[in-house]
Each structure stands twice: as C-alpha cells, then as structure tokens.
Amino acid sequence: MTTRPEIDVSKYPYLQNNYAPVLEEYSFDEGEGGLRVEGEIPEALVGAFMRNGPNIAWQPNHYVYPADGDGMVHAVYFKDGRVHYRNRWVRTEGFKVEEKLGRSCYGSVGKIYMPDEETLAAGGPPSPLKNLANTNIVYHGDKLMALWEVGNAYELNSDLSTVGEWDYDGAIKPGDGLTAHPKICGRTGQLVTCTQRWDAPFYTLRIMDKSGKQILEKPIDMPDRAVMHDLQICGDYVVIFYPPAFTNLEAGMTGGDPFIWNGDDNTRICAIPRDGGEPIWFEKSTFFSWHFTNGFQSGDKLYVDYVWMATPPFGLDPNSGRESQLRNMHRMTLNLKTGEVTDEKLGPTYCEFGRADDRLCGLQYQYGFAAASDAESFEGPNHGYNGVIRYNMDNGDSQFWDYGEGTSAGEPVHVPNPNSEKEEDGFLMAYVTHPEEGSFISIMSAGDLQRGPLAKVFIPSRVPNGFHANWMQGLTL
Ligand SMILES: [Fe+2]
C-alpha cells in the first residue's frame, strides 16, 4: 500500500466531501476488517463491477470539475458467491513521472502550461495536458481499457495493474484523441468509437470488430472542434451532438478561458451511416448534453435518448458551480427522410448518466436508468444524486429509489441476468456513498426498483464520486 502526503483541498469546491480523493490503494476480501455483505448476492453474477473517476494524487495548483484528476479505478469482483475489492490509480506516463518526482508536474484544464525541464528530463510526455485516463473503463476485444476524453486508451490487467497505452495496433495515430465513450453494438459486438484532433479533420468515426481490429475509419467534415463527449449507436447509424461549445487551447495557455459557448447558435445533430456513407445533419434549438442513454432505428426514424441540459455545466472558475443546472431525460426523434426533429422530455426529475441494458445497445429497448435526485435544495457546488430513476421509455412511467438524504449515488449500470434475456430480470449496480453507512455497491432488481437493494457490499474505505462504471462479464481476479 502506498501512503501519500496530505493534500490541501480547501480551495477547491469539487474536492470537498465525497469529491475528495482517497490517497491509498487498498485490496479487501470479505470478513473482519474487509468487505461486509448485507442481503443476498445473486449467484449468477460472475465478473467485476468497475468504475473510473478523477482522484488527484498530488497537490494541484488548480482544479476544474469535471476535467481534472488522475484516473482511479475501483473494482468489486464477484466469483463463487464471494466478493473482493481493489482500487488503483491508472499509471499513465504522466502519472509515473509525478510519482517519481513526488509532485504535480502538469497543470489543470483551467490552467494549462507546458511541463518543466525536470519533468521532461524524467521522461514526462511533452504535452500541455496529461492523459488522465479518468473517465471510463471498458472491456472489449479481450482488453480492459481506462479511457479519457481525448487520449490513447490505457490497457489494464484484471487486477487493475497498468499495462500501458493501447493504440489499436497503430490504427490510432499520434494526435488522435480517442473518446472515453465508445459503444459496443448489441447486435454485432462491434465497438463504435471516434477520435478527435486539435487540428482538422477534427472528428473521425471508427469501428472496431469484436476482436478489436479496426474495420472503418471515416473522417467527418466539421467546421470546428466542438465539445462532443458521447456518441450513440442507433441501428445502422451513429448519432453525435455538435453543440456550439468549443475549446480554445491557446487561450487556456495564456490565462484565458479555454471554454467557448455560442449559446445563440443551434445545436447540430449528425447521423453517420455505419457503412461509411455520408453523414446527415439536423438542427435543433440550442442545448447541451454529456450523455446518451441509448438509441435505435425504426424504418426512417432514429430514436435518440439522452440527458438534456440548457448549457454546458463547466467553466474555468473552480467555484462556478454550474453543475447545479437542470438536466432531464429526453427522447429525440430524427426523420432521415424529411429532416424533421422532434424532442420530448420524459420527466421532470434531475438526472444524469443514463444507461440501458447493454445487450440492447443501438436496438429497441424499454427501460432507461439514471442517477437522479429528488432533493429540492442542495448544498455545495453540485446538485448530487441521492437516488436512481428508471424510465419506461415507451410511456415515460418512472420509478425512483431514494438512498437517503446526503447520499451520492453513482452511474447505475444494468447487469444482465445470464439466465434471462429480459431487461427486467437483470440487476442494477451502482457505487453509493451514504453519509452514515459509508461506501457500498448497491445491487437492485432492474425489474423493480421499489424493492430497494437486494444486496449491499460495504467497502471499508471511501469511494469518492466518479464518472463511468461498467460490468465486466466473466472478468475476475
Ligand atoms: Fe461521460
């Protein structure tokens, strides 16, 4: 176990309470001083529930949420009715140099600078931004990958030790920033992903076959490099949002605001045929979105389910607190023949991190899940999520489960029941931190949230708030 020097987080709202990092790496088994299981863990579960998130390792000189913080993966492994836990930093090239020198060597997205000579001499990447590998953790083509917004994937072993950068056998070239949000097609097992560059062409759609071999590379003509965080498979198409939100690296390096929001402009929507055909563009009054929930195609229509926001929830100022803004589950319909766009709010509940049964990714489905809040007021910079919501996407009916006031519930992941193809026979897992109970994994019935957790796996250390989680079927220690 590594013990690190204390970090003064008092200046940074997004490093307070359960946003604060954990500065140790733990390994726990069940039993005295380790994991405690309450309730019944479904026997059919064999695999690992992993979540990535930002977790600074050294004193930062600036901190912007959600763009900074070294990636740390938390994992609970399920096998033979027993559970095990680990948390490990992703040991990126930048992280390794900082560990060697015992200090931060790279700046924040809100305070960008080139690394100093000592950092470069120690082998630090000569880049103004450090690949944080902090956003997502995905298992595809027999590789476990920690992913960042715009950088190479980092391959991990199942025990969370870092193997190194993975460039898909050279398919990803220097300067191609791989997205943190690939989608794995429920029909073909293909991984649909993209790269974004600072120089044109800004956006390239990529498709990897089941084994991780690239089978499509399709640059899309775009006027500028917008903040395009996620993508969604919808049948034979891939849909992306092109909001009037841009980044300016030069401004960021000279003390200016690296974020640009042209809120008077429309948001454009791009539907790209998966066979490499030419994209079809749509337009809608301005909105912003981090995440899709799912999407599918029915004839000439694409159905796109996502979490809507009026404006981007980030800024240069660490006190900006813009995460408090409204966000709701929406369904957008794109008519490929007529160009018509319709959009409908499914409900008023504040929610984020929309998910569905991944076996139906890109295909018609019924249930969408999201971290959610029914709190009417909140303290701190972020609204927080004290519960989870399930929407019946066909009619907007919803179920909400409240973990309790002051709880931070993470992205809810649908874990299929291996013995059933039905969405509602699956389980819903999330990392949760409760103000009195501490951190635990919640395992619920995807078919009935109202039953509450079927089991909780309590973790004796804290699991800070983070980003994306996934179930790794069959992956164990
Ligand atoms: Fe994300």
Residues whose N, C-alpha, C, O or C-beta is under 5 A from the ligand:
A	BS01	LIG	none
